[in-house]
């Protein structure tokens, strides 16, 4: 782990490559899994604020899920998450575009200028997962087989995980933090790749 400010960054964010390939995976991270997307406590208020603008982009199944379960729920590990449309199903906020790719209704409302909140930070940061360690926030790389096309694409383009996620990392930790991470990466690369 590498210390950057109040964060502990896994070297896997430097070692692994990643660039989403939605044409290959069809947005599987939004429709597979046993739990919804993790939410920060402050994001609960954001969901409440934007839900009226988001609802027009949601599917009937998603609207039914939030009507029955609420805008968020607790998963089996007592973490706050977005609700799923079924026990092992799509996030309630998913819609499918004309190519059958799963996309986020929250982000769609943002992209169309309806809200100022892009989407939950856990979604924006994926495949990075954050862990609160009291004094530090750990940034870990989450390995998931459904992201194999993203790993292949990232390898072809030689884009490290952290660099692909520059926008959400700056959103969460700031531009100065990211600039420091970039400097650390350059030193790490020189040391580890000669």
TORGU-628377 format. One record per residue: residue number from 0; residue in one letter; x, y, z of N, C-alpha, C in turn. Coordinates in steps of 0.1 Angstrom, whole numbers. Atoms other than C-alpha are relative to their C-alpha. Example, Ala and Ser with C-alpha at 12.3 -4.5 7.8 and 13.67 -1.06 7.14 Angstrom:
<pts>
  num  residuo   n.px   n.py   n.pz  ca.px  ca.py  ca.pz   c.px   c.py   c.pz
    0        A      9    -12      0    123    -45     78      9     12      0
    1        S     -9    -11      0    137    -11     71     -8     11      8
</pts>
This chain:
<pts>
  num  residuo   n.px   n.py   n.pz  ca.px  ca.py  ca.pz   c.px   c.py   c.pz
    0        X      8    -12      0      0      0      0      9     12      0
    1        X     -8    -12      1     12     35     -8     -9     11      7
    2        X      7    -11     -7      3     65     14      0     12     -8
    3        X      1    -13      8    -11     95     -4    -10      8      9
    4        X      9     -7     -9    -25    120     21     -6     -9     11
    5        X      7      9     -9    -51    102     42     -5    -12     -6
    6        X      4     12      7    -54     74     18     11    -10     -1
    7        X     -9     11      2    -37     40     14     -4     -6    -14
    8        X      3      4     14    -35     31    -23      7    -13     -3
    9        X     -6     13      4    -30     -5    -34      8      2    -13
   10        X     -9      0     12     -2    -10    -59     -7     -6    -12
   11        X      8      6     11    -27    -30    -79     -6     10    -10
   12        X      6    -11      9    -41      3    -92     11      5    -10
   13        X    -10     -3      9     -7      8   -108      3    -12     -9
   14        X     -4     12      6      0    -28   -118    -10     -5    -11
   15        X     10      5      9    -33    -36   -135     -5     11    -10
   16        X      5     -9     10    -48    -20   -166    -15     -1     -1
   17        X     15      1      0    -85    -11   -171     -5     12     -9
   18        X      8    -10      8   -107      7   -197    -13     -7     -3
   19        X     13      7      2   -144     -1   -197     -2     -2    -15
   20        X      4      3     14   -156    -17   -229    -15     -5      1
   21        X     15      2     -1   -194    -14   -227     -6     -8    -11
   22        X      5      8     11   -199    -30   -261      2    -15      3
   23        X     -3     14     -3   -183    -62   -247     -8     -5     12
   24        X      6      4    -12   -197    -63   -212    -14      3      2
   25        X     14     -4     -1   -230    -46   -217     -4      6     13
   26        X      3     -7    -13   -227    -28   -183     -4    -11     10
   27        X      3     11     -9   -228    -61   -164      2      3     14
   28        X     -2     -4    -14   -215    -45   -132    -13      6      6
   29        X     12     -6     -5   -249    -28   -129    -12    -10      1
   30        X     11      9      0   -270    -59   -134      4    -14      7
   31        X     -4     13     -6   -250    -87   -117      5      3     15
   32        X     -5     -1    -14   -241    -93    -80    -11     -2     10
   33        X      9      4    -11   -257   -100    -47     -5     12      8
   34        X      3    -12     -8   -260    -64    -35      1     12    -10
   35        X      0    -12      8   -266    -29    -49     13      7      2
   36        X    -12     -8     -1   -240     -2    -52      2      6     13
   37        X     -2     -7    -13   -225     10    -19     -2     15     -1
   38        X      3    -14     -1   -236     44     -8      6      6     12
   39        X     -5     -8    -11   -220     70     14    -12      6      7
   40        X     12     -5     -8   -243     83     42     -5     14     -6
   41        X      4    -13      5   -242    118     26     -7     -1    -14
   42        X      7      2     13   -254    103     -7    -15     -3      1
   43        X     14      2     -2   -287     94      8     -9     12     -2
   44        X      7    -13      2   -297    130      9      0      4    -15
   45        X     -1     -3     14   -285    134    -27    -11     -8     -8
   46        X     10      9      6   -308    105    -38    -14      7      2
   47        X     13     -6     -3   -337    122    -21     -2     13     -9
   48        X      0    -13      8   -329    155    -39     -3     -2    -15
   49        X      1      1     15   -327    141    -74    -10    -10     -5
   50        X      9     11      4   -352    112    -74    -11      4    -10
   51        X     11     -4      9   -380    131    -91      5      3    -15
   52        X     -6     -2     13   -356    140   -120      5    -13     -6
   53        X     -5     13      5   -343    104   -122    -11     -9     -4
   54        X     11      9      3   -376     86   -122     -4     -2    -15
   55        X      4      1     15   -385     94   -159     10     -9     -8
   56        X     -9      9      7   -354     74   -169      1    -14      5
   57        X     -1     13     -6   -360     44   -148    -10    -10     -6
   58        X      9     10      5   -377     11   -158    -11     -2     10
   59        X     11      3     -9   -410      0   -143      5     -9     11
   60        X     -5      8    -10   -391    -27   -124      7      7     11
   61        X     -8     -9    -10   -368     -1   -108     -9      8      8
   62        X     10     -9     -7   -397     22    -99     -7     -9     10
   63        X      7      9     -9   -415     -8    -83     10     -3     12
   64        X    -10      4    -11   -383    -17    -63      2     11     10
   65        X     -2    -11     -9   -378     18    -49    -13      3      8
   66        X     13     -2     -7   -415     20    -41     -2    -10     12
   67        X      1     11    -10   -413    -13    -21     11      1     10
   68        X    -12      1     -9   -378    -10     -6      5     13      4
   69        X     -5    -13     -3   -371     27     -6     11      3    -10
   70        X    -10     -5      9   -344     47    -24     13     -7      2
   71        X    -12      8     -3   -317     26     -7     -4    -10     11
   72        X      3     10    -10   -315     -3     16     13     -5      7
   73        X    -12      6     -6   -291    -22     39      2    -14     -5
   74        X     -2     13      5   -275    -53     25      3    -10     12
   75        X     -2     10    -10   -266    -85     44     12      3      9
   76        X    -11     -4     -8   -234    -69     57     -3     14      7
   77        X      5    -12     -6   -254    -39     70      7     13     -7
   78        X     -5    -11      7   -239    -16     43    -12      7     -8
   79        X     10     -7      7   -261     11     27      3     -2    -15
   80        X     -1      3     14   -267      2    -10    -12      4     -8
   81        X     11     -2      8   -289      9    -39     -8    -13     -1
   82        X      8     12      1   -319    -15    -41      2     -7    -13
   83        X      0      8     12   -320    -43    -66    -14     -3     -4
   84        X     13      3      5   -350    -52    -87     -5    -14      5
   85        X      3     13     -6   -348    -88    -74     12     -4      8
   86        X    -10      4     -9   -326   -108    -50     14      0     -7
   87        X    -13     -1      7   -298   -112    -76     -3      6    -14
   88        X      4     -6     12   -307    -87   -102      6     14     -2
   89        X     -5    -13      3   -301    -53   -117     -3     10     11
   90        X      2    -11     -9   -298    -22    -97    -13      7     -4
   91        X     13     -6      3   -331     -4    -94      1     12    -10
   92        X     -2    -12      8   -316     27   -112      5     -3    -14
   93        X     -5      3     13   -306      8   -143    -11      1    -11
   94        X      8      1     12   -321     13   -178      9     -6    -11
   95        X     -8      5     12   -310     -2   -211     -2      9    -12
   96        X      1     -8     12   -301     18   -241     -4     -8    -12
   97        X      4      7     12   -309      9   -277      9    -11     -4
   98        X     -9     11      3   -279    -14   -279      0    -11     11
   99        X      1     10    -10   -290    -33   -248     10      2     11
  100        X    -10     -2    -10   -263    -18   -226     -6      6     12
  101        X      5     -5    -13   -271    -13   -189      6     14      3
  102        X     -5    -14     -4   -268     24   -179     -7      5     12
  103        X      5     -5    -12   -275     45   -149    -10     11     -2
  104        X     10    -11      1   -307     66   -147      4     12      7
  105        X     -5    -11     -7   -291     88   -122     10      8     -8
  106        X    -10     -7      9   -262     96   -146     -7      6    -12
  107        X      7     -5     12   -286    100   -175     -7     14      3
  108        X      6    -12     -4   -305    127   -156     11     11      1
  109        X    -12     -9     -1   -271    144   -148      4      4    -14
  110        X     -5     -3     14   -259    142   -185    -10      8     -8
  111        X     10     -9      7   -292    158   -196     -2     13      7
  112        X      1    -13     -7   -287    187   -172    -11      1     10
  113        X     12      0     -9   -316    177   -149      5      1     15
  114        X     -5      0    -13   -294    173   -118     15      4      0
  115        X    -14     -3     -1   -259    183   -105      8    -11      6
  116        X     -7     12     -6   -251    148    -91      1    -10    -10
  117        X     -3      9     11   -235    124   -115     -6    -14      3
  118        X      5     13     -5   -241     91    -96      8     -3     12
  119        X     -8      4    -12   -229     73    -65     15     -1     -3
  120        X    -14      0      3   -192     76    -61      5    -14     -1
  121        X     -5     14      2   -188     38    -57     -2     -5    -14
  122        X      2      4     14   -202     34    -92     10      7     -9
  123        X     -9     -8      8   -181     61   -106     15     -5      1
  124        X    -14      5     -3   -149     47    -90      2    -15     -4
  125        X     -2     14      3   -155     11   -100     10     -3    -11
  126        X     -2     12     -9   -133    -12   -101      8      3     13
  127        X     -6     -3    -13   -118      7    -71    -11     -1     10
  128        X      9      1    -12   -135     -1    -38      7      7     11
  129        X     -5     -8    -11   -130     22     -8     -3     -8     13
  130        X      2      6    -14   -126      9     28      5     10     10
  131        X     -3    -10    -11   -127     32     58      7     -7     11
  132        X     -8      7    -10    -99     22     81      3     10     12
  133        X      0    -11    -10   -106     51    106     10     11     -3
  134        X    -10    -11      3    -73     70    101      2      2    -15
  135        X     -2      0     14    -71     62     64    -12     -6     -8
  136        X      9      6     10    -93     54     34      9     -9     -9
  137        X     -7      9      9    -80     23     16     -6      0    -14
  138        X      5      1     14    -83     22    -22      5    -14     -5
  139        X     -3     13      4    -84    -14    -34     -5     -3    -14
  140        X      4      5     13    -87    -30    -68     -9    -12      1
  141        X     10     11     -1   -118    -52    -71      1     -9    -12
  142        X      0      9     11   -113    -82    -93    -13     -7     -2
  143        X     13      6      4   -145    -94   -111      1     -5    -14
  144        X     -1      6     13   -145   -118   -140     -8      7    -11
  145        X      8     -7     10   -172    -98   -158      7     12     -6
  146        X     -8    -11      5   -146    -70   -162     12     -4     -9
  147        X    -12      5      8   -122    -92   -183      1      9    -13
  148        X     -2     -8     12   -130    -71   -215      6     14      4
  149        X     -6    -13     -4   -121    -39   -196     15     -2      3
  150        X    -14      3     -3    -88    -55   -184      8     -2    -14
  151        X     -7      2     13    -80    -66   -220      1     14     -8
  152        X      0    -13      7    -89    -31   -234     11      9      7
  153        X    -10     -8     -7    -68    -14   -207     14     -4     -3
  154        X    -14      6      3    -38    -37   -214      4      4    -14
  155        X     -3     -4     13    -40    -29   -251      4     14     -1
  156        X     -2    -14      0    -41      8   -244     11      4     10
  157        X    -10     -3    -10    -16      6   -215     -5     11     10
  158        X      6     -9     -9    -39     25   -192     -2     -6     14
  159        X      1      6    -14    -34     18   -154    -14      3      5
  160        X     14     -2     -6    -66     15   -133     -1     14      5
  161        X      2    -13     -6    -60     47   -114     -1     11    -11
  162        X      1    -11     10    -55     68   -146    -13     -1     -7
  163        X     14      1      6    -87     54   -162    -10      7      9
  164        X      9     -6     -9   -104     67   -131      3     14      6
  165        X     -4    -13     -4    -89    101   -129    -12      9      4
  166        X     12     -9     -3   -123    120   -130     -6     -4     13
  167        X      6      3    -13   -139    101   -101     10      1     12
  168        X    -10     -2    -11   -107    101    -81      2     14      4
  169        X     -1    -14     -2   -104    138    -85    -13      5      7
  170        X     12     -3     -6   -141    141    -76      0     -3     15
  171        X      0      5    -14   -136    121    -44     12      7      9
  172        X    -11     -4     -8   -101    133    -33      7     13     -4
  173        X     -5    -13      4    -93    164    -53     11     -1    -11
  174        X    -11      0     11    -69    174    -82     14     -1      6
  175        X    -14      1     -6    -39    179    -59      3    -14      4
  176        X     -2     14     -4    -43    144    -45      3     -8    -12
  177        X     -2      8     12    -45    130    -80     14      3     -6
  178        X    -13     -4      5    -14    150    -91     11     -7      8
  179        X    -10      6     -8      5    136    -61      1    -15     -3
  180        X      1     14      3     -7    101    -70      8     -3    -14
  181        X     -7      1     13      6    106   -106     15      1      2
  182        X    -14      0     -3     40    116    -93      5    -13      6
  183        X     -3     12     -6     41     86    -71      1    -12    -10
  184        X      0     10     10     32     64   -100     12      0     -9
  185        X    -12     -1      9     60     78   -122     12     -6      7
  186        X    -11      5     -8     85     70    -94     -1    -15      1
  187        X      2     14     -1     70     36    -89      3     -8    -13
  188        X     -3      6     13     71     28   -126     15     -1     -3
  189        X    -14      0      2    107     38   -128      7    -11      8
  190        X     -6     10     -9    116     16    -99     -4    -14     -3
  191        X      5     14      2     95    -14   -109      1     -5    -14
  192        X      0      4     13     97    -14   -146     13      4     -7
  193        X    -13     -4      5    133     -1   -150     -1     10    -11
</pts>
